[in-house]
């Protein structure tokens, strides 16, 4: 069964350092999402891609966060510099998307747990 | 910001009992989804109910939606220890060719063997 891949699974870094997370969505899924989930909370959308284009980054702290999906397939989320408050689980999800004629179900990867010291 | 609010925040039951979780939201939606998350893992889609549907079933799951009250419920019948997880409702809204999910804070369900 196809799955969303994420790496690394765990990342420990010191504040002010740069970190990067990688996501490989299910093949053929045009829509890719990055979420941040703080312990005890639900996921909050950071950025949404349709193919290689950003369609929603309204909740992305653009002074330190950046995301790209250059070829419309895999994606990278970067934080520079990391702050203590960035400690959270970063989840990637993909879906066929409305344009792909698919349903609205999102398929999630296992996440990257970030700890900033 | 989080749209849905689940109630209760935590629920502990015995194996074989039914578990009911509620979700309330604030704005209009196109559909509502429920997801499960095992400890420290990614989310798994359980069921989607459209705004023009009132009830939907999938195996041991039953979801209801009342758009007039802006609320939904998830019922798990004959619970098992493996059902122990956090359950999230997420409201779905279509804007142009874009679809966005907004998650609630979740209900932590513990099923004791």
HADDOCK unambig.tbl for C-alpha pairs under 7 A between the chains (distance, minus, plus):
assign (segid A and resid 41 and name CA) (segid B and resid 105 and name CA) 4.62 0.50 0.50
assign (segid A and resid 41 and name CA) (segid B and resid 106 and name CA) 6.85 0.50 0.50
assign (segid A and resid 42 and name CA) (segid B and resid 103 and name CA) 5.58 0.50 0.50
assign (segid A and resid 42 and name CA) (segid B and resid 104 and name CA) 5.43 0.50 0.50
assign (segid A and resid 42 and name CA) (segid B and resid 105 and name CA) 4.39 0.50 0.50
assign (segid A and resid 42 and name CA) (segid B and resid 106 and name CA) 6.16 0.50 0.50
assign (segid A and resid 43 and name CA) (segid B and resid 103 and name CA) 6.10 0.50 0.50
assign (segid A and resid 44 and name CA) (segid B and resid 103 and name CA) 6.90 0.50 0.50
assign (segid A and resid 98 and name CA) (segid B and resid 97 and name CA) 6.34 0.50 0.50
assign (segid A and resid 99 and name CA) (segid B and resid 97 and name CA) 6.70 0.50 0.50
assign (segid A and resid 105 and name CA) (segid B and resid 45 and name CA) 6.71 0.50 0.50
assign (segid A and resid 106 and name CA) (segid B and resid 45 and name CA) 6.95 0.50 0.50
assign (segid A and resid 107 and name CA) (segid B and resid 44 and name CA) 6.92 0.50 0.50
assign (segid A and resid 108 and name CA) (segid B and resid 42 and name CA) 5.59 0.50 0.50
assign (segid A and resid 108 and name CA) (segid B and resid 43 and name CA) 5.65 0.50 0.50
assign (segid A and resid 108 and name CA) (segid B and resid 44 and name CA) 6.79 0.50 0.50
assign (segid A and resid 109 and name CA) (segid B and resid 42 and name CA) 5.52 0.50 0.50
assign (segid A and resid 110 and name CA) (segid B and resid 41 and name CA) 5.19 0.50 0.50
assign (segid A and resid 110 and name CA) (segid B and resid 42 and name CA) 4.30 0.50 0.50
assign (segid A and resid 111 and name CA) (segid B and resid 41 and name CA) 6.70 0.50 0.50
assign (segid A and resid 111 and name CA) (segid B and resid 42 and name CA) 5.90 0.50 0.50
